[in-house]
Amino acid sequence: MIKRDITGDADLIKQINLTLVMNIIREKGPISRIEIAKISKLNKATVSSMVEELIYKRYVMEIGEVKSKRGRRPTLVNFNGDAGHVIGIELNVGFMTVIVVNLNASVHWKKTYPISTDEKEIVAQLFKSIDEAREAAPASALGIIGIGIGVVGIVNHQTGTLVIAPNAGLQNLPLKHLVETYTGIQTFVDNDCNTSVIGESTFGAGKGRNQQILISVTNRGIGVGIFIDGKVFRGQDGFAGEMGHMTINMEGPRCNCGNRGCWELYSSPQALIRNFMKSKNLESPPKVGEIIDLANQGDNEAITALTETGEFLGIGLANVVNTFNPEVIIIRGDMARADKWILNPIHRTLSERCYFYSSTRIEIVPSRFGELAASIGAACEVIHYWFYSYEQKL
């Protein structure tokens, strides 16, 4: 739970207390008012007042009594995840995934749409998909509280502008302004790796961890979401995490970015497919899932290609580990299904190239949310703002 030391006028103090009580119930519920008072260090009368207000606003509901051997049985309260809903969107190359989740990030509705690289067509499809999602959202006390968008590309998080997504054909697109103008709903726009790591840290594989790295390994390359001390690290201009373009071979082939020997040239699904095709003398490229299935059936060339990809992933991750020393590394994307074949070579390479690796506890795990990681994470960015920002009144 995030702690803040903030003072102010009576309204602000009330909002601080209400937010504190709300988040204790969200994180610890079902819980009694007495326990809330102990954890919050607020007096019982204040806690009772805050809880009654939250019940009135439908954030919280009473669910029963605690078993007690003596005295009055305390009534338990719990968070009402269905009090409102959020639309989460992943805007990627060639497709857009749109979901509706409740305030616990449980998915109620989802749909994936094909999209072109034409800006006007993409925006029109975005508006159409949002309309469909709003119609699909269940009725709730708060309705749709926000829209979150995770975009493949470089994003100015403060303005909600997609600066550039070359593979998607987009540049300087003011997504936040466009969507808020169209819907009237508060909208957050972020890089898809950042939204993914927010989702995993809130409800997924990184829950409870303050230092974590999410590595996205997809056909478009490698991206990294960096979550340090309980916050996303975005850098000065919001462009941090483009680690797929760090050099691991100075004499390597030229990358589309203009650099040579980029990490993603050796570790991406495209590299896996290229190496497998060469070993099998294939003319048409297989899908990553087909290579993984062949490895699971004992195909030596598939196992070798996946092992080599794991080793190169480990080389790049050694730089990541030496830089950030995370508690957990979460793998998202096409390679997450290949954990049986890539985790051992990753661990082995890290042991060889990261001198403190044997004395630390770093978990490497697949994303909990799989193909929905970016869209669920985008929704979680809205949820996080709603419950942890004092700019947003409950």
Backbone torsions as a table, in degrees:
resi	resn	phi	psi	omega
1	MET	NA	135.5	-179.7
2	ILE	-76.4	132.8	179.4
3	LYS	-111.3	142.3	178.3
4	ARG	-135.5	143.5	173.0
5	ASP	-106.9	96.3	-175.4
6	ILE	-132.4	136.5	174.8
7	THR	-122.3	164.0	-179.8
8	GLY	174.3	-160.8	-178.1
9	ASP	-74.8	179.8	-173.0
10	ALA	-61.9	-41.5	-179.7
11	ASP	-64.3	-41.0	179.8
12	LEU	-66.9	-42.7	178.8
13	ILE	-61.7	-39.9	177.3
14	LYS	-62.8	-42.3	179.0
15	GLN	-63.6	-39.8	177.4
16	ILE	-61.5	-46.9	-179.9
17	ASN	-65.0	-41.1	179.8
18	LEU	-63.5	-42.5	178.4
19	THR	-64.8	-41.6	178.9
20	LEU	-60.4	-49.5	-179.4
21	VAL	-63.7	-42.9	179.6
22	MET	-57.1	-46.1	-175.7
23	ASN	-75.5	-27.3	171.9
24	ILE	-64.5	-42.8	178.5
25	ILE	-65.7	-42.6	179.3
26	ARG	-59.8	-42.6	-172.2
27	GLU	-90.5	-26.7	-174.6
28	LYS	-113.2	-11.1	-173.8
29	GLY	-65.8	156.5	0.2
30	PRO	-66.8	141.2	-173.8
31	ILE	-151.2	151.3	179.5
32	SER	-89.7	162.1	177.4
33	ARG	-62.6	-34.9	179.3
34	ILE	-62.5	-43.7	179.4
35	GLU	-67.2	-37.2	177.1
36	ILE	-60.4	-43.0	179.7
37	ALA	-62.5	-40.7	178.8
38	LYS	-63.5	-44.0	-177.1
39	ILE	-71.7	-42.4	-175.2
40	SER	-81.2	-19.9	-174.2
41	LYS	63.7	21.3	171.8
42	LEU	-90.6	155.2	178.9
43	ASN	-73.2	161.2	-173.0
44	LYS	-63.1	-36.0	-179.6
45	ALA	-65.3	-41.2	178.7
46	THR	-64.9	-44.2	178.8
47	VAL	-60.4	-45.6	179.9
48	SER	-60.7	-40.9	179.0
49	SER	-64.7	-43.7	179.4
50	MET	-63.8	-43.9	-178.8
51	VAL	-63.9	-42.9	179.6
52	GLU	-61.8	-38.8	178.1
53	GLU	-65.8	-40.8	179.3
54	LEU	-67.3	-34.7	175.6
55	ILE	-65.9	-43.8	179.8
56	TYR	-60.1	-36.9	-178.5
57	LYS	-86.5	3.0	174.7
58	ARG	76.2	7.7	177.2
59	TYR	-71.8	-28.4	-170.6
60	VAL	-132.8	151.0	176.5
61	MET	-140.4	148.0	174.7
62	GLU	-80.5	137.3	-173.5
63	ILE	-126.1	0.2	179.3
64	GLY	146.5	-171.8	-176.1
65	GLU	-116.2	151.6	174.8
66	VAL	-80.0	139.4	174.6
67	LYS	-67.7	129.3	-177.8
68	SER	-140.0	139.1	-177.8
69	LYS	-79.1	-22.2	-178.8
70	ARG	-147.9	155.2	176.9
71	GLY	73.4	-173.3	-178.4
72	ARG	-72.4	137.2	-179.9
73	ARG	-78.1	122.9	178.6
74	PRO	-66.4	142.1	177.1
75	THR	-87.7	134.7	179.2
76	LEU	-87.4	145.0	173.4
77	VAL	-122.5	150.8	-179.0
78	ASN	-140.6	156.8	179.0
79	PHE	-70.9	138.3	177.5
80	ASN	-96.8	92.6	-177.8
81	GLY	-62.6	-22.1	-179.3
82	ASP	-92.2	15.4	177.9
83	ALA	-67.3	-25.0	179.7
84	GLY	-159.1	177.3	-177.9
85	HIS	-139.9	160.7	-178.8
86	VAL	-132.7	143.6	171.9
87	ILE	-97.8	124.8	176.9
88	GLY	-114.7	137.0	-174.6
89	ILE	-132.7	134.1	167.5
90	GLU	-108.6	119.4	178.1
91	LEU	-105.5	105.4	-172.3
92	ASN	-120.8	-173.3	180.0
93	VAL	-79.5	112.9	176.3
94	GLY	86.7	-8.9	179.3
95	PHE	-153.7	160.5	177.1
96	MET	-136.8	124.9	177.1
97	THR	-107.6	129.6	-177.4
98	VAL	-124.0	133.2	-179.7
99	ILE	-132.4	158.8	168.8
100	VAL	-120.0	124.7	179.1
101	VAL	-123.7	159.5	172.4
102	ASN	-87.0	-170.9	-173.7
103	LEU	-77.8	-3.1	169.8
104	ASN	-102.6	9.6	-179.9
105	ALA	66.3	25.4	172.5
106	SER	-81.0	129.2	-173.3
107	VAL	-79.6	124.9	176.6
108	HIS	-99.3	-27.8	-175.0
109	TRP	-156.8	144.3	177.1
110	LYS	-152.0	151.2	177.6
111	LYS	-159.0	142.1	177.3
112	THR	-114.3	133.9	-177.3
113	TYR	-118.0	137.7	170.6
114	PRO	-73.8	143.9	177.9
115	ILE	-135.4	157.8	178.9
116	SER	-92.0	-166.3	174.0
117	THR	-108.2	12.3	177.7
118	ASP	-88.0	124.8	-173.6
119	GLU	-58.7	-47.3	-178.4
120	LYS	-62.7	-40.6	179.5
121	GLU	-67.0	-38.8	179.5
122	ILE	-64.6	-45.6	-179.7
123	VAL	-64.0	-41.8	178.6
124	ALA	-61.8	-42.6	178.7
125	GLN	-67.1	-36.7	177.5
126	LEU	-60.4	-47.8	179.3
127	PHE	-62.8	-42.5	-179.7
128	LYS	-62.6	-41.8	-178.7
129	SER	-68.8	-35.9	176.9
130	ILE	-64.7	-42.1	176.8
131	ASP	-58.9	-43.0	-179.6
132	GLU	-65.8	-39.7	179.2
133	ALA	-65.8	-39.6	179.7
134	ARG	-64.5	-37.3	177.5
135	GLU	-68.6	-32.0	-177.4
136	ALA	-81.3	-17.8	-176.1
137	ALA	-67.6	133.8	177.4
138	PRO	-64.0	153.2	175.4
139	ALA	-64.0	140.0	-179.7
140	SER	-154.0	164.5	-176.2
141	ALA	-62.3	-39.6	-176.0
142	LEU	-96.2	-15.9	-176.0
143	GLY	69.4	-149.7	177.7
144	ILE	-82.8	114.5	-175.4
145	ILE	-88.3	-14.8	-179.9
146	GLY	178.4	168.7	177.1
147	ILE	-125.6	131.3	176.2
148	GLY	-117.2	137.4	-178.8
149	ILE	-128.0	122.1	173.3
150	GLY	-103.1	121.8	-171.8
151	VAL	-117.4	137.3	172.7
152	VAL	-74.5	115.8	-178.1
153	GLY	139.0	-174.8	-178.8
154	ILE	-92.8	127.6	-172.6
155	VAL	-124.1	136.9	166.8
156	ASN	-87.1	102.2	-172.8
157	HIS	-65.5	-34.3	-177.1
158	GLN	-66.6	-41.1	-178.9
159	THR	-94.4	-12.7	-177.2
160	GLY	71.1	29.7	-179.1
161	THR	-103.0	130.9	171.4
162	LEU	-78.2	107.2	-175.6
163	VAL	-69.3	-50.6	176.9
164	ILE	-161.6	137.2	171.7
165	ALA	-137.3	83.1	-170.7
166	PRO	-59.0	-38.4	-178.9
167	ASN	-71.2	-23.1	179.3
168	ALA	-94.0	-6.9	178.4
169	GLY	77.0	24.4	-175.7
170	LEU	-119.2	146.1	-179.9
171	GLN	-156.3	135.1	177.9
172	ASN	49.6	50.8	-178.9
173	LEU	-101.0	114.5	-177.3
174	PRO	-79.2	71.9	-172.3
175	LEU	-59.7	-45.5	-178.5
176	LYS	-58.6	-48.8	-179.4
177	HIS	-61.5	-44.3	-177.9
178	LEU	-62.9	-47.6	-176.0
179	VAL	-70.6	-41.9	179.5
180	GLU	-65.6	-36.9	177.6
181	THR	-65.8	-38.9	-177.9
182	TYR	-74.1	-40.4	-171.6
183	THR	-103.2	-26.6	-172.0
184	GLY	75.2	13.3	-177.5
185	ILE	-110.6	135.2	179.5
186	GLN	-58.6	133.8	-172.7
187	THR	-130.4	140.1	177.1
188	PHE	-119.0	136.1	180.0
189	VAL	-125.3	133.5	-177.5
190	ASP	-150.8	165.9	172.5
191	ASN	-63.7	144.4	-174.7
192	ASP	-63.3	-31.0	177.1
193	CYS	-70.1	-36.6	176.6
194	ASN	-66.0	-44.3	178.6
195	THR	-63.4	-38.1	-179.2
196	SER	-62.1	-44.5	-178.2
197	VAL	-70.7	-30.2	174.6
198	ILE	-64.3	-44.5	178.7
199	GLY	-63.1	-44.5	-179.2
200	GLU	-66.4	-34.8	-179.2
201	SER	-74.7	-27.1	-176.8
202	THR	-84.9	-48.2	-175.2
203	PHE	-132.7	-1.2	-169.6
204	GLY	-111.6	-142.2	-172.6
205	ALA	-68.1	-17.3	-179.9
206	GLY	-107.0	12.4	-177.7
207	LYS	-58.4	132.0	179.2
208	GLY	85.8	-0.2	179.7
209	ARG	-106.2	130.8	-179.7
210	ASN	-91.3	-17.1	-179.2
211	GLN	-124.8	106.2	-178.7
212	GLN	-148.1	154.2	178.6
213	ILE	-125.5	131.7	172.2
214	LEU	-109.7	125.7	176.6
215	ILE	-108.9	122.2	179.3
216	SER	-99.2	117.3	-177.8
217	VAL	-117.5	98.9	-176.4
218	THR	-131.4	178.4	-179.2
219	ASN	-60.7	-24.1	-179.8
220	ARG	-84.1	-6.3	177.5
221	GLY	131.2	-150.8	-177.9
222	ILE	-124.1	130.9	173.7
223	GLY	-130.8	160.4	-176.3
224	VAL	-132.9	132.7	170.3
225	GLY	-102.7	128.7	-173.2
226	ILE	-113.5	119.8	-177.1
227	PHE	-121.8	104.1	-173.1
228	ILE	-123.5	130.9	-179.6
229	ASP	53.3	39.6	175.6
230	GLY	79.0	12.1	179.9
231	LYS	-137.6	153.1	172.1
232	VAL	-72.2	131.6	174.6
233	PHE	-94.1	117.9	-176.2
234	ARG	-110.7	-14.5	-177.2
235	GLY	82.5	178.0	-174.6
236	GLN	-57.3	-45.8	-176.2
237	ASP	-107.0	5.7	179.2
238	GLY	85.1	15.1	-173.4
239	PHE	-106.0	7.6	-178.5
240	ALA	-63.8	150.7	175.7
241	GLY	108.2	-2.3	179.3
242	GLU	-81.9	54.8	-172.9
243	MET	-81.9	-8.9	173.9
244	GLY	-62.6	-15.7	-178.2
245	HIS	-106.5	16.8	170.9
246	MET	-77.8	146.8	-174.9
247	THR	-80.7	127.2	171.9
248	ILE	-117.5	-2.6	176.2
249	ASN	-150.5	105.4	-175.4
250	MET	-62.1	-27.3	-178.7
251	GLU	-102.2	15.8	-175.5
252	GLY	-73.8	177.5	-179.3
253	PRO	-67.1	160.6	-179.9
254	ARG	-74.8	133.7	177.8
255	CYS	-94.2	161.7	176.7
256	ASN	-59.4	-24.7	-179.2
257	CYS	-76.1	-11.8	-178.4
258	GLY	104.0	-16.1	178.8
259	ASN	-82.1	171.3	174.6
260	ARG	-114.9	145.3	172.4
261	GLY	65.7	33.5	-179.8
262	CYS	-64.9	147.9	-179.2
263	TRP	-52.0	-44.3	-174.4
264	GLU	-69.2	-17.6	176.7
265	LEU	-67.4	-20.9	-176.6
266	TYR	-109.9	-17.0	-168.9
267	SER	-121.5	-4.6	-176.5
268	SER	-81.8	166.3	174.2
269	PRO	-55.9	-33.4	178.6
270	GLN	-63.7	-38.4	177.1
271	ALA	-66.2	-41.6	177.1
272	LEU	-59.3	-48.6	-178.9
273	ILE	-61.8	-43.5	-178.9
274	ARG	-61.3	-45.0	-179.2
275	ASN	-67.8	-38.7	179.7
276	PHE	-66.9	-42.8	178.6
277	MET	-60.6	-40.0	179.4
278	LYS	-64.4	-41.7	-178.2
279	SER	-70.2	-26.8	-178.0
280	LYS	-102.3	-3.4	-175.3
281	ASN	55.8	45.0	-179.1
282	LEU	-88.7	149.6	177.9
283	GLU	-98.9	-33.9	179.4
284	SER	-108.1	137.4	-175.0
285	PRO	-74.1	134.0	173.5
286	PRO	-81.4	169.7	173.4
287	LYS	-85.1	156.3	-179.9
288	VAL	-57.9	-42.4	179.9
289	GLY	-60.0	-33.8	178.8
290	GLU	-68.8	-37.8	177.4
291	ILE	-66.2	-41.6	178.3
292	ILE	-63.4	-42.8	178.6
293	ASP	-61.7	-40.2	178.3
294	LEU	-64.3	-40.8	177.7
295	ALA	-61.7	-41.3	178.8
296	ASN	-64.7	-23.2	177.3
297	GLN	-90.6	0.8	176.0
298	GLY	97.0	11.3	179.7
299	ASP	-67.8	119.3	-173.8
300	ASN	-64.4	-42.1	-178.8
301	GLU	-65.7	-37.9	178.1
302	ALA	-65.9	-42.6	179.0
303	ILE	-63.1	-42.8	179.8
304	THR	-63.7	-43.2	-179.6
305	ALA	-64.7	-41.5	178.5
306	LEU	-67.9	-39.0	178.3
307	THR	-62.0	-44.2	179.3
308	GLU	-63.5	-40.9	177.5
309	THR	-62.3	-41.3	177.2
310	GLY	-61.2	-39.2	178.8
311	GLU	-63.9	-43.0	178.9
312	PHE	-69.5	-34.8	172.6
313	LEU	-60.1	-41.2	178.8
314	GLY	-62.8	-36.5	179.0
315	ILE	-61.8	-47.9	177.7
316	GLY	-66.3	-40.1	-179.1
317	LEU	-66.7	-26.4	175.1
318	ALA	-60.6	-40.1	176.1
319	ASN	-65.6	-40.4	179.4
320	VAL	-64.0	-45.9	-178.7
321	VAL	-65.3	-43.8	179.0
322	ASN	-63.3	-29.5	-178.4
323	THR	-83.2	-43.3	-169.2
324	PHE	-112.4	-19.2	-179.6
325	ASN	47.7	59.4	-175.0
326	PRO	-77.8	163.6	173.1
327	GLU	-79.8	-34.9	-175.4
328	VAL	-146.3	144.0	172.7
329	ILE	-116.3	124.3	-176.9
330	ILE	-108.8	128.8	-179.7
331	ILE	-102.1	124.0	179.1
332	ARG	-119.1	148.2	173.8
333	GLY	109.9	-163.1	-171.8
334	ASP	-59.0	-32.3	-174.8
335	MET	-83.5	-10.8	-177.0
336	ALA	-62.1	-31.2	178.9
337	ARG	-70.0	-15.7	-175.4
338	ALA	-96.2	21.0	-175.1
339	ASP	-56.1	-32.0	178.7
340	LYS	-58.6	-30.9	-173.5
341	TRP	-105.8	-21.7	-175.7
342	ILE	-103.6	-21.0	-174.8
343	LEU	-67.5	-42.9	179.4
344	ASN	-60.6	-48.8	177.0
345	PRO	-64.4	-30.8	175.4
346	ILE	-64.5	-49.9	179.4
347	HIS	-60.1	-42.5	-179.2
348	ARG	-62.7	-44.6	-179.8
349	THR	-66.6	-39.5	177.0
350	LEU	-62.9	-39.7	178.6
351	SER	-62.6	-34.6	-178.3
352	GLU	-79.2	-29.9	-169.2
353	ARG	-114.5	-6.5	178.9
354	CYS	-122.3	105.7	-166.2
355	TYR	-64.4	-25.8	-179.3
356	PHE	-98.5	5.9	-171.9
357	TYR	-60.9	-38.0	-177.0
358	SER	-68.9	-19.2	-177.2
359	SER	-105.0	6.7	-179.9
360	THR	-117.3	168.8	179.1
361	ARG	-117.9	91.9	178.7
362	ILE	-114.7	116.4	176.6
363	GLU	-86.2	143.2	173.3
364	ILE	-122.5	116.2	-171.3
365	VAL	-137.4	155.3	174.1
366	PRO	-75.1	157.2	176.3
367	SER	-59.5	140.5	176.1
368	ARG	-72.3	-30.9	-171.3
369	PHE	-98.1	-3.9	173.7
370	GLY	55.2	-128.7	-175.3
371	GLU	-69.4	-12.7	178.6
372	LEU	-98.3	8.7	-174.2
373	ALA	-57.0	-46.2	-175.7
374	ALA	-70.1	-40.0	-178.7
375	SER	-73.9	-40.5	175.7
376	ILE	-64.5	-41.3	177.9
377	GLY	-62.6	-37.5	177.5
378	ALA	-62.7	-40.5	176.2
379	ALA	-65.4	-38.3	180.0
380	CYS	-65.7	-29.2	176.4
381	GLU	-63.4	-38.1	175.7
382	VAL	-66.0	-47.4	-178.9
383	ILE	-59.5	-43.5	-179.4
384	HIS	-61.5	-44.4	178.3
385	TYR	-63.0	-43.1	-175.9
386	TRP	-60.8	-38.1	-173.5
387	PHE	-101.9	-12.4	-177.1
388	TYR	-120.1	-6.4	179.6
389	SER	-100.4	129.7	178.3
390	TYR	-76.5	-9.1	172.3
391	GLU	-68.4	-27.1	179.4
392	GLN	-97.8	112.8	-179.9
393	LYS	-84.2	132.3	178.8
394	LEU	-70.6	NA	NA
